[in-house]
C-alpha cells in the first residue's frame, strides 16, 4: 500500500549519487519529488526512469529552494533527503512501521533520526560529525525549511519523536568534491553573515579557522577518527577561513575592481 509520504530531493548534477538514493526508497512506495537547479548530466533521466516527479528552478539559496521543493509535495508527510543520502534498511523499516501506527502519526508533527556521515569512503564517528540527529520527516502543514542562505534545518511546529536506524550520508567522495563545495558554501555563509550585519574582521579571519581546527580535532575528539579526523580539522579550518575572507571580497574581487 502506498504511504501518505512524499520524498523530496534537491539535485544538481547528481547522476553519480541519485541512483543509490532512489534505490533505498523502493520499499516505501512513496511519491518522489525532485527539484533540480539546471543539471547538465543524466540527473533528469535517472529521476524520470524511477518514476519521480521532476521540476526545475534556478538556485538562489538553500532555504528558499527547499521550501519550493516542499510546496511541490502532494502528500501529507514529507521525507527530505539529499541525493548523496540513502536510508539504511533499519531506517526504511522504521518509516514503514511508523505509517502503520496512526496514533503516532496523529500525536507527532515530526521525526528525527541519526545521520551517519562518510568522508571519502570512511564513516566518521567523532569530529563533531557524530552523533548527528536530524529532523527530516515531518507533516507538510507543520514544518518548513529555515529561511537562511546555507546550513539550514527543518523547523517543525509541534512535538517531535525519534526513529531507529541511520541515514547514510556519502558526503565528499573525493577531495576535489570537498574543495568545490567549500567555495560554494563559504560564499553563501558569507552572504548570510552580511545579511545579519556582520562586518569583515582580520581577527575573525585569523582566529576562527584556528579555533575550528582545535575544536574538531581535540574538543570533539577528531583524533579518534585517525588521519581522516586530522584531514577534516584542516579542511574545516580552510572552509572557515574562506567564509570570513568572502566578507572582504563578496564576489571574489577587490572593492576597486568591483567599481570598474
Residue pairs with C-beta under 8 A, 6 or more apart in sequence:
1 29
2 29
2 30
2 31
3 28
3 29
3 30
3 75
3 77
3 95
3 96
3 99
4 75
4 76
4 77
4 99
5 28
5 30
5 31
5 75
5 77
5 78
5 79
5 95
5 99
6 30
6 31
6 32
6 33
6 73
6 74
6 75
6 77
6 78
6 79
6 140
7 25
7 28
7 30
7 31
7 32
7 33
7 78
7 79
7 80
7 81
8 33
8 34
8 35
8 66
8 69
8 70
8 72
8 73
8 78
8 79
8 80
8 81
9 18
9 21
9 32
9 33
9 34
9 35
9 52
9 69
9 80
9 81
9 82
9 83
10 34
10 35
10 36
10 37
10 65
10 66
10 69
10 82
10 83
11 18
11 34
11 35
11 36
11 37
11 39
11 43
11 47
11 83
12 36
12 37
12 38
12 39
12 43
12 59
13 39
13 40
13 41
13 43
14 39
14 41
14 43
14 83
14 84
15 39
15 41
15 42
15 43
15 46
16 173
17 83
17 84
17 170
18 43
18 46
18 47
18 83
19 46
20 86
20 170
21 81
21 82
21 83
21 84
21 85
21 86
22 32
22 46
22 47
22 50
22 52
23 86
24 86
24 87
24 88
24 92
24 168
25 32
25 87
25 92
27 92
27 96
28 79
28 87
28 92
28 95
28 96
30 75
30 79
31 53
31 73
31 74
31 75
32 47
32 50
32 51
32 52
32 53
33 52
33 53
33 55
33 69
33 72
33 73
33 74
34 47
34 52
34 53
34 54
34 55
35 55
35 56
35 57
35 65
35 68
35 69
35 72
36 43
36 44
36 47
36 54
36 55
36 56
36 57
37 56
37 57
37 58
37 59
37 65
38 56
38 58
38 59
44 54
47 54
48 54
53 72
55 72
57 65
57 68
59 65
61 148
61 149
61 150
61 188
61 191
62 145
62 148
62 149
62 150
62 151
62 152
62 188
63 145
63 146
63 147
63 148
63 149
63 152
64 147
66 80
66 145
66 152
67 144
67 145
67 147
69 80
70 78
70 80
70 140
70 143
70 144
70 145
73 140
75 140
76 139
76 140
76 141
77 99
77 105
77 137
77 138
77 139
77 140
78 137
78 138
78 139
78 140
78 143
79 95
79 136
79 137
80 136
80 137
80 154
81 87
81 136
81 167
82 169
84 169
84 170
84 171
84 173
85 115
85 167
85 168
85 169
85 170
86 167
86 168
86 170
87 95
87 165
87 167
87 168
88 116
88 165
88 166
88 167
88 168
89 165
90 164
90 165
90 166
91 113
91 163
91 164
91 165
91 166
91 167
92 165
93 165
94 113
94 163
94 164
94 165
95 137
95 163
98 104
98 105
98 111
98 137
98 163
99 105
104 161
107 159
107 161
108 158
108 159
108 160
108 161
109 138
109 139
109 142
109 143
109 156
109 157
109 158
109 159
109 160
110 135
110 137
110 138
110 139
110 142
110 143
110 154
110 156
110 158
110 160
110 161
111 135
111 136
111 137
111 138
111 160
111 161
111 162
111 163
112 133
112 134
112 135
112 136
112 137
112 160
112 161
112 162
112 163
113 133
113 134
113 136
113 137
113 162
113 163
113 164
113 165
113 166
113 167
114 130
114 131
114 132
114 133
114 134
114 165
114 166
114 167
115 132
115 133
115 134
115 166
115 167
115 168
115 169
116 123
116 130
116 132
116 166
116 167
116 168
116 169
117 123
117 124
117 129
117 130
117 132
117 169
117 171
118 124
118 168
118 169
118 170
118 171
119 129
119 171
119 172
119 228
119 231
119 232
120 172
120 173
120 174
120 175
120 228
121 173
122 225
122 228
124 130
124 225
124 228
124 229
124 232
125 224
125 225
126 220
126 221
126 222
126 223
126 224
126 225
126 229
127 216
127 217
127 220
127 221
127 222
127 225
127 229
127 232
127 233
128 215
128 216
128 220
128 222
129 232
133 162
134 153
134 154
134 167
135 143
135 153
135 154
135 156
135 160
136 154
136 167
137 163
138 154
138 156
139 156
139 158
142 156
142 157
142 158
143 154
143 155
143 156
143 157
144 154
144 155
145 152
145 153
145 154
145 155
146 152
146 153
146 154
146 155
148 192
149 188
149 189
149 191
149 192
149 195
150 185
150 188
150 189
150 192
151 185
151 189
172 178
172 181
178 235
182 235
182 238
182 239
182 242
183 242
185 239
186 239
186 242
186 243
186 245
186 246
187 246
187 250
187 252
189 243
189 246
190 243
190 244
190 245
190 246
190 247
190 250
191 246
191 250
193 243
193 247
194 247
194 250
198 247
199 247
200 244
200 247
200 248
201 244
201 247
204 244
205 241
205 244
205 245
205 248
208 240
208 241
208 244
209 237
209 238
209 240
209 241
209 244
210 237
212 233
212 236
212 237
212 240
213 233
213 234
213 236
213 237
214 233
216 222
216 229
216 232
216 233
216 236
217 223
217 229
217 230
217 233
221 229
222 229
222 230
222 232
222 233
223 229
223 230
225 232
246 252
249 255
251 258
